[in-house]
Amino acid sequence: MAAPPVLHGFDPTLLLVLNLAGTFVFGLSGGMAGVRTQLDLFGAVVLAVVVGLAGGIIRDLLIGIPPATFRDWRYLAVAGGAGLLTTLARPAIDRLQRPIQALDAAGLALFCVTGAATALVHRLGVVDCVILGAITGIGGGMLRDILVREIPTVLSGGLYAIPALVGAGIVVLAYHAGDHTVVFPIVGAVVCFLMRVAGLRYGIGLPSAAEVAVTKVPSLPGRRGEKS
């Protein structure tokens, strides 16, 4: 099967760099989570690799192509290196709660953009590309939280999936509007990052299911001669 055409303006080298950057950032996030939950060296590195690669693997499998992380050794090397780095810096991990959240936001921003661009390369529809971009962004974080036995952030509050959808949407809509430059992928990543950070900083998010008011249906008046 012939390789899919490269989209004009989406430099494959740039996409590779962004993908590797996102892999490293999410790898750091996974490795730090492993250290904070007192996993051993192997466990922290494995968690870093899983978190760094999961989003891209899920995206590629949904598109129907062999995952890029299995075809390029650099992804595994970058994710594993991030895991080793977090174990070497273990004494400082307990003081890095905010940087961990910032790294997670950066990984989310990078992956939602590259995920959408990869879907565009394979000529999927607008909605498909946006969803796959978001899945690429949130996949690693969801798996990280599950493996350390926490409710996934995307399900428990704060702005997480919505910034990924917005960032991916900016890339996809700009491309279909005729702008094939790298400007809007950068804009999408920045908007996603700022939305996520603002949600963390100011506690912005959707209401929880328990907070949603249940609309009560008023009781109908009884018929004449019946108790109401």
Phi, psi and omega in degrees: 000134181291148178293145180294147181296147177278133180290136178299130179092342177261083183301122181302326178294320179295317179298320178297316180298315180295320178296317179293323177296316177296321178297317180294316182295314178292328175298318175300317179299316179293318179297319178295321177297322178295319178294317182292332177265014172063039171285158176282181184303312181297317181298319180294320180292317178299317180297320178298316180295315181298313182293320182291331187254342191299314184300315180292323179295314179300315180301310183295322178295322178291325176291328181099030179236157175298131181305134181299330182293340177271346184256352182225114184297342184293329179297311180296321180296317181293316180294317178295321177298322177297320178296318178296320180299319181292327178288324178292331181262022186307319181301335183265354188297321183296343181259012189242033181298312180293316175301325177299315180295322178294320177297318179298319178295321179293318177297319177301315182294315181295317185285326179294327179285312181291328177295317178295319180295321178296319178296322177296322178303325182266015170058044174275170181288170183301307182297318180300316182295319179296314181296316180294326175297316179294318180299319178300322181286318187267346186300312182296317180295321178297314181294323177302310182296322179296317183291333176262016173061048174237155174292128181307136181304324183295340182256348191251357178136168183078163178276116180223296179291323183297313176301324179294319178295320180293314180299314178295321180297322178298316180296312186292314182294321179295320180296315181288342175277355176109358179266107184252020180273178181276358185298310186286329169302321177293316178300315180300317180295318180294316180297316179300313181299313182294322178296317180295315181295319178297320178299320178290317186291319186250008178066033181276135178182174176286150178294149177287163181300325181290337182271349181284122182292136177271123180285123180272132178277121181297140181288140181283143178295144180288162178290165180299133179088352178255154176285137180267000000 
